[in-house]
């Protein structure tokens, strides 16, 4: 029987879920290759995580940098391959779709969707998508979101990109069955992570009719973040999903699961629209 590789590649490890996952994998004896965009982050993570962490300097949207990282790993891991790829890198910038700059919307899809595909294509051979692979096929985890299935106002670009990730993941899983490579969707809910703080500046919209509702929405985000899962907990769950022999195709890692996940998917869309309109002020008043 072929051995199982203990090498893991995680994108976007400088903070948040990616960092939490890198830390948990390292603590369990894996060698983690983690993508960061800045040398200062690379140096900090090496000092914090130790010798079992190897930084890779690339942005998931940079074709040349991704190809160079793949070339480096192909040379280094020729006989051992990758046991797992965690596509975690992502951005989330809030704003009403009526006014959000098209470049900001486009960037969500460049990073969250096309970047994910580009990285996956580059590292698939090391995961086992080639003839005579030396180790057992690896596993891919695509980090989506609760919003990959539950849409909320003022995060339309992010929601759209995560919907795309979910559909692409299902297609990819069915294609890669040819090689025995599994693809699992991980959809976190509220997490104590900087991704929300980075994208919740609403001052650009203070002269629009959406501003009062956006203020309400921002308070909900801040409250949810305080009650969210820690990055360590998410990291532990990602390791467990990697190690389980028969994973589900999708995991919803959501605090307050009934109100944040189950009911929004079971109730009719018009009921959700009405409730959101009542509590946020997003409703028509003739």
N, C-alpha and C positions, 0 to 999 in steps of 0.2 A: 504494500500500500504506500502511495506517495505521502511524504511528510506534509504538514501544514505549516505554512510560512508564518513567522511571528513578526513580520514587517507590516506596518500600517502607514498609509498616507492619509493625512487630514489637511484639508484646505481651510485657510482662515483661522489660524491658531493663536493669533496675538492676544485676543480677548474672548470673553463669552463662552459659548458652547464649545467652540473649537479648542479653546484652552482647557476647559474642563475635561473634554474627552482625551486630549493629549496627556494630561496629568494622570488620569485614571489608567490609560493603557501603559504608560511608562511604569507606574507603580506595580503593575501586574506582569512586568518582565518583557513587554513588547519593545521593539525598536520603532520609534515613531519618527516619520519624516513629515514635517509640518510646514505648510506654506505661509510665509509672511511677506509683506511688501517693503519693509524697511529693515536695514541692517541693525538698527538700535533694538528693534523687537527681537531679531534673531539672537543678538548677544544676551539680551535679558532672559530669554527663554532657555538658552543653553545653561546659563548660570543657575536658573531656578529648577530646571527639570533634569539636568545631569547628562551623562554621556549617552544615555539611550534615546536622547532627542537630537535629531539632525535637522536643522532648518534648511528650507529651500526658498530662495528669494524669487518669487514671481507673483504677479497679479494674474488672476484667472482669465482676464480679458486680453492679456499680452501673449499673442500667438508664439512669438519667438522665444520668450522667456519660459513658457510652458514646455515647448519643444526641447529647450536646453535642459530643463529639469528632468524631462523624460529620458533624454540621452544619458545624463549623469546616473540616473537610477538604473537604466538598462545595463550600464557597464558595471555598476556596483552590485546589483542584485541578479545578475545573469543566471545564477544557479539556485537562487532561493525565492525570487519573485516577491509579489506583494500578497499578503493574506487578506488585506482589506483596504478599501478606499472609502473615506468619509467625505462626501461633498458637502461641506459646511459653509464655505465663504458666501456671504450675502450682504445685501444692503436693504434698508427700509427707510424711506423718506415720505413723511406725511404731506398731504395737500389735497384740496378738492380737484377732481379731474378737469373741471371747467377751466381752472387757472394754472394748474401745475405745469411748469415748462416741459415741453415735449422732450427736451434733452434729458431731463430728470427721469421722465417715464421710460425713455429708451434705455437709460443706464441701468434701470432695474432688470430689464431683460438681458442686457449685455452681461451683467454680473451673475444674476441669479439663475439664468437659463442657459444662455450661450456659453458662458464661462464654465458652467457645470458640464455641458456637453463636450466642450473643448478639452477639459482636463480628463474626462472619462475616456475619450478617444485616444488621448496621448498615452494613458497608462493601462489600457485594456490588455495589451500583450503581456505585461508583467502580472496581471491578474489571472492569466490563463487563456486569453483569446488568441491562441497560436498553437501550431502543431508541436508535439513533443515537449509540452510544458513540464518542468521538473518537479513541481509541487502540486498539491490539490488546488482546484480553482478557488480564487478569492471571492470575497463578498463586497458588494457596494451598498452603502447606506447614503441615501439622498435626504438631506435635512430640509424638510418642507416646513410647514407651520400648521397650526389649527386653521389659519386663514387660507390654507390650500384647499379647504372645503367650506369654510364659513366666511362669507364676505362681510366686511365692515366698512363704514364710510370713512373717507379721507385717507384710506390706504389702498386705493384702487390699483395703483401700479404694482405695489408689493403683492396684493392679493392675486392679481392677474399673473404675475410671474410664478407664484407658488402653485396656482392652478395648473400652469404649464408644466412645472416640475413634476407634479403628480401624474399627469397624463403621459409625459415622456418616460417616466420611471416604469409605468406599467408596460409600455411598448418595449422598452429596453430589456426588461426582465424576460419577456417572451422571446425576444431575439437571442439573448445571451444564454438561454437554456441549452442552446447548441453546444456550449462550452462548459456547462455546469456552473456558470457564474450567476449567483443570485443577486437581485436588486430589491432592497427593502426601503420603504418610505418611513421616515421618522417625522412626526408632526407635533412639535412642542407647542404648548400653550404659553401662558405667561412665564417668563424666565427672568431672573435677576441678571440681566445682561445689558451692556452699553448700546446694543444695536438700536434700542428705542430712544435712548437719550440723544443719540447722534442725529436722529431724524425727526425730532418733534419741535423744531423752531417754527412757530406759527405766525411770527411777526410779519412775514411777507404777505399774509392774507388779512391783515387787520382792517383793511378798507373794503373788504368784500362782505356780502351778506352771510357768508358761512362762518365768520369769525366767532360769534357767540357759541355756535354749536361746536366749533373746533376747541374752544376753551373747555367746554364740558367734556369733550372727547379726551383731551389731554389729561384732565383730572382722572378719568377712568384708566388711562394708560399708566399713570403714576401709581394709582392704587393697586392695579393688577400686578405691576412690577414688584411692589413691596411684598405681595402675597405669592409671588411666583416661585417656581422651583429654583434651587441653587444650581449653578453650573456644575458643581461636583455631583449632584444627584443625576443631572442629565448625562454627565460623563459616565457614571456607573451604569446607567441604563443602556447607553450606546455600546459599552463593552459587553454587557449581558446579551444584547441583540446580536452582536458579532459572534459570540461564543455559542449561542443556542443552536442545536442541531437542526431544528425544524422551525425557522422563524415564520411569523406571519408576514404578509406582504406589506402591512402598514401598522404602525404603532402610534396611538394618540397619547402623548405624554402631557396631560392637561390637568392643572389644578382645578378644583370645583367642576368636575367633569360633567355633572348633570346640567348645570346652567351654561357652561362655556362650550360644551361639545355635543352632548346628547340631544338636548331640547332644540338648539338652533338647527340641527339637521333633521329633526322629526317634525317640527311645526311647519305649517305652510309658509311660504315666502311672504305672503301678504300680512300674515300675523306678525312676523318678525319686523317687516317694514313699519307696521302700525306702532308696535312697541318702541322701536328706535325713534320714530318720529315724535312720540309722546315724551320720551325722556330727554331727547337731545334738542328738540325744537326744529328738527328737519321735517317740517310738514307745511303743506300749502294752507294759507289762511286767506280766503277770498275777501 
